[in-house]
């Protein structure tokens, strides 16, 4: 009977520790989460010198509450008619990732694809959700700044230098769509 009580006590202790751990990430990053929410609001309000919005808000049809903010650096008339990726496409991109506070978190600088340094290749549907909202809007040759709220980034998880609840600022250049598939 004593062993059973010890076993039950250990199980309760483990369950308590696990449940407090799940809440602790939310609590531990409360200030960071608030900072990121305010930063996103500030980015949404940002304007060009002529008063027009700096970012375009892109809302995916499959998630009306989700969105990314996009600002193109190039003249999109020059990429008109170029291919745009689909959700299942393989993409070649150059990118830099910064957190809301400006901390560099990742880049394609050290990636090499087909002997070309600085090119990152991946299936679009394997990346953070913010990318598969933004990239189908882009055409090969486009360069854009893409702001991804944490809900379409890593959420409450961390990845490398990315803290839980981090909004993400990507500078992305869509270089190519190898193996382009035509829509059915």
N, C-alpha and C positions, 0 to 999 in steps of 0.2 A: 504494500500500500504506500509506503514511504517513497519507493522508486516512482510510482505512478504520480504522486503529488509533485515530486521533483521534476518529472517529465512535463507535467502540466504547467508548472511554474516557468520552466525554460521556454515552452511554447508560447506562453503569454508574454514573456519578456521579449522574445524574438518578434512576435506580432506587434507589440507596442513599439519596438525599435523601428520596424519596417514602416509602420503607419506614421510615426513621427518623422522618418526620413523623407517620405513622400511629401509631407507638408513643409519640411524644412527647406527644400529647394525653392518653393514658392515664397516662403518667408525670407529666406536668406537673400534672395535676389529682388526683394520688393523695391528697394531704391533704384536698382538698375532697370527693372521693368518699368517703373514710373518715368525714369529718365528717357528710356526708349520710346514710350508712348508720347511724351511731350516733344521729343525730337521729330517723330513722324508727323505730328500736328504742325510743327514749324515748317517741315519740308513741304507739306500740302499747301501752306500759305505762301510759299516762296514765289516771287514774281520776277519776270524779266524787266529790264529798264523801262520798257513801254507799258508796263502794268499787266501784261498778259501772264497767265500761269506759266511757271518755269517747267513744271512737271505735268504730264498727262496721266490721269488716273485710269488704269486699265483694270476692269472688273471681269473676271472669267465667268462665262455663262454657267459653269458647273458649281460656282460658289459665289452667290451674290453678295455675301458679307466680306469676302476676301478681295484684295486688290494689291497692285504694285503701282509705284510711281515711276514714270519713264521720261527721260529727257534725251533727245537725240543730239549728238554732236555734229553729225554730217547733214548735208542737204539730201533729204530723202528723194528728191526728184532724180538724183543721180543713181539711185539704187532701184528705181521703179522698174518692175518687170523681173527683178532678181528673185531667186527662190526664197521661200520662207519655210522654216522647219515645221513639221507636224509633231504631235505628242510622242510618236514612236521613232522620230528621226534620230540619226546619229549626227552630232554637231561637232564642228571644230571651231573653237573660240580662243581668243586671248582675253584674259580677265584679271582684274585686281579686286580684292575684297577688303573693305574697311568696315569697322564697327561704327556705331553712331557717334562715339566720342573721337573718331578719327584714327583709332588704333588699327594698323595694318594686320589683317588676319590670314590672308591667303592670296595666292596669285598663280597664274599659269607660267610664270617666269622659268621655273625649273622643269616644266613638262616638255616632253619631246614626242611628237607624232610624225611618223614617216620621215624621221631624220630632221624635222623642222623644230628647232628649239622655240619654246614659248607658246606652242599650240597645245591646247587641252582638248582631247576627244572623249566624248561620252554619249550615251543614249540619253536623250532629253528627259524621258520619263523615269530616269534613275536619280535625278538631281532634286534639289529643294523645289517645292511647289511653286515658289515665286519665279523660278526660271521657266517652268512650263506655262506660266501666265505671260511672261515677257517675251520669250524667244519667238513664239509663233507670230508676234507682232512685228518682228524684225525681218529684214531681208539681208541676204549675203552682202557684205560690204558695209552694213550699218554699224555704227558705234553709238552706244547709249549708256547713260547712267541709269541704273535700275535700283530703286529703293524697295526693299522687301521687308514688310512688317514681320515680327517674329513668328506670328501664327503661320505664315507661309515660308518661313525659314526653317530653323531648327527647333522652334517651339521652346519647350522647357528643357530641352537637352543641350548638351554642349558638344562641340566638335573642335578639337585643336584649340586655337586661340579664341574661338567663339564661345562666349558665355551663354548660359540659359537665358531665354527671353531677349536675345539680341536682335535688333533690327539690323538689316544688312545693307550696305551701300556697295553695289558692284559697278565697275566700269567694264563693259563687255563690248567686244568687237566680234560679230559673227563672221567668221572667215570662210567657212564652207559647210556644205551638207553632203558628206560623202554617202554613197549608196542611196541617193534620194529615191524615195518611193512615191509613186503617183497615187493620189487619192482614188479610192474605189468608188 
